Amino acid sequence: MDAKQITKRLKLWKRRHAKLMSVYNAMSQLTGADRYSTLFELIFDLWTAYTVATSELIGDKEEWLQWYEIDCDMGRDPRMVVLLDGREIEVKTLRQLAMVIINAN
């Protein structure tokens, strides 16, 4: 996959994450349940499986999607990455994430 195709898949992944978190936040406020409650644990396990499947589809062998979700807070907390060729880039956008994934292979 090229950067454009990967970015397209990442946009869908990020939109689904936003929907998941919107519903989770609303339900958490209503029920008081946290992420590790019986209901939400199953839902987040499904999200993780979806993320892993997306990673496999786009050739992300180094778990960059999980890193972007957790460490970069889906781009809200950009982080620096050193690419294989020695260049250092800040990863904030999905396009930048796609370039990291391509460069890691």
GIRAFEN-V778193 format. One record per backbone hydrogen bond with DSSP energy under -0.5 kcal/mol. CO is the residue of the C=O (numbers start at 1). NH is the residue of the N-H. Records with the same first field share a line. If there is no record, write none. Layout:
# GIRAFEN-V778193
CO = NH  NH
This chain:
# GIRAFEN-V778193
2 = 6
3 = 7
4 = 8
5 = 9
6 = 10
7 = 11
8 = 12
9 = 13
10 = 14
11 = 15
12 = 16
13 = 17
14 = 18
15 = 19
16 = 20
17 = 21
18 = 22
19 = 23
20 = 24
21 = 25
22 = 26
23 = 27
24 = 28
25 = 29
26 = 30
27 = 31
28 = 32
34 = 37
37 = 41
38 = 42
39 = 43
40 = 44
41 = 45
42 = 46
43 = 47
44 = 48
45 = 49
46 = 50
47 = 51
48 = 52
49 = 53
50 = 54
51 = 55
52 = 56
53 = 57
54 = 58
55 = 59  60
56 = 59
59 = 61
60 = 63
63 = 67
64 = 68
65 = 69
66 = 70
67 = 71  72
68 = 74  75
72 = 75  77
73 = 76
79 = 91
81 = 83  89
83 = 86
87 = 83
89 = 81
90 = 92
91 = 79
93 = 97
94 = 98
95 = 99
96 = 100
97 = 101
98 = 102
99 = 103
100 = 104
101 = 105
102 = 105
